Amino acid sequence: HGNAPGKPKPGKLQNALPLFGSFAAAGAIAGLIHAVTIHSGYWNGGWGGKAGLCAFAGCWVYRGIGNAIEIAKQKGAAN
């Protein structure tokens, strides 16, 4: 959200803290997805793919939440 790496918005400082926060939030969501899928018996054994797929899903969920918040802010500002 906000600054893209290498393309800072005017008047907005760019540092590593928001980036690490995004990684931490996406990782936490991925961990929750992984725990839920293992607890529910979705994975029936085998090697590989479990954590990677959950990490991928965690990133998509994080972006979806971020986009929903931005849309809500824009709609709130328009009213």
FIVEX-20274 format. One record per atom (N, C-alpha, C): x negated, y, z; residue in one letter. Coordinates in steps of 0.02 Angstrom, whole numbers, plus 50000, padded with zeros to 5 digits. Atoms other than C-alpha are relative to their C-alpha. Example, Ala and Ser with C-alpha at 12.3 -4.5 7.8 and 13.67 -1.06 7.14 Angstrom:
% residues 2
499554994150000A493854977550390A499555006050000A500424994149997S493164994750357S500395005550037S
//
This chain:
% residues 79
499574994150000H500005000050000H499555006250000H500394993850000G499375017449965G499434999749951G500594999850042N497615017349900N499844993249970N500285006050031A497025004449776A499245000650005A500734999649995P495194999949795P499705003549938P500314996350054G494185012149691G500435005549970G499554994850026K495685023349656K500375003350058K499674996949943P496035033549813P500495005449978P499534994650012K497525045049816K499695006550025K500274993649978P497085063549830P500215001650072P499864998049931G496965069150011G500114994250047G499915005849956K497045051350079K499344996250005K500645003549991L495475043750153L500084992649987L500005007250013Q495025026250102Q499494996750045Q500475003749958N494265014350228N500214992650000N499905007250001A494194995650261A500544997750048A499525002349949L495404995050408L500684998049971L499365002250028P497034994850307P499934993749958P500125006050040L496284981750191L499964993950045L500055005649953F495814970550337F500684998650034F499335000949972G497544973450412G500454996349953G499605003550050S498344967750250S499804992649997S500245007050000F497254952150249F500264996350061F499785003249939A497714948550429A500754998549999A499275001050003A499584950750400A500174994449951A499875005350049A499584939950243A499774993250026A500255006349971G498544926850333G500464997450055G499545002149947A499734926650481A500644997149970A499405002650033I501224924250365I499844993249969I500205006450029A500284910350274A499954994650054A500045004849945G499924902050441G500694997850024G499325001849980L501764902650487L500324995449948L499725004350052I502264895250319I499694993050004I500355006449994H500954881550340H500274996150059H499755003449941A501554877550516A500714997449990A499315002050011V503384876950463V500034994149952V499985005550048T503044865750313T499724993550029T500275006149969I501984853650415I500504997350052I499535002149948H503224853250560H500644997049970H499385002550031S504694850350442S499894993649961S500145006250036G503814835550361G499975000849925G500034998750072Y503674843850190Y499404996649968Y500615003150027W501894837350166W499984992850024W500005007149981N501784818450163N499314996849995N500685002650001G499904816450170G499645002049936G500404998450059G498574817150037G499505005550015G500544995249990W497114828750013W500125006249957W500024993750037G497084846949962G500675002949982G499424996550025G498324859949907G500455003150053G499534997649950K499234862750070K499855007250023K500174993449974A498314877650144A499975005249944A500044995350056G497994885549974G500685002349976G499324998250021L499814884949923L500345004550052L499714995849947C500344892050091C499685006950001C500334993550003A499044905950077A500275004149941A499714996750059F499694910149903F500715002550016F499324998049982A501484910349968A499995005650052A500054994649950G500954921150117G499855006749968G500154993850035C500224934150000C500615002749963C499404997950035W501814934549895W500535002650048W499514997749950V502914936050050V499805006850027V500254993649975Y501814950150116Y500145005649950Y499874995050052R501934959549951R500755001449993R499274999150004G503814956649945G500265004450057G499804996049943I504024963850119I499775007349990I500264993250013G502914978750074G500405003749947G499604996850052N503884982149915N500705001750024N499334998649973A505554980850006A499985006250045A500064994149957I504944993650134I499935006349959I500094994150043E504365005549997E500655001949965E499364998650033I506035004049906I500485003250050I499574997249949A506965007350068A499815007150017A500234993149986K505885022750102K500215004749944K499814995850057Q506205029449927Q500755001449998Q499284999150000K508075026749940K500215004550058K499864995649943G508075034950112G499815007149987G500224993350016A507125049950046A500465003249947A499574997550053A508305051549898A500685002450029A499354998249971N509825052950012N499955006150041N
//
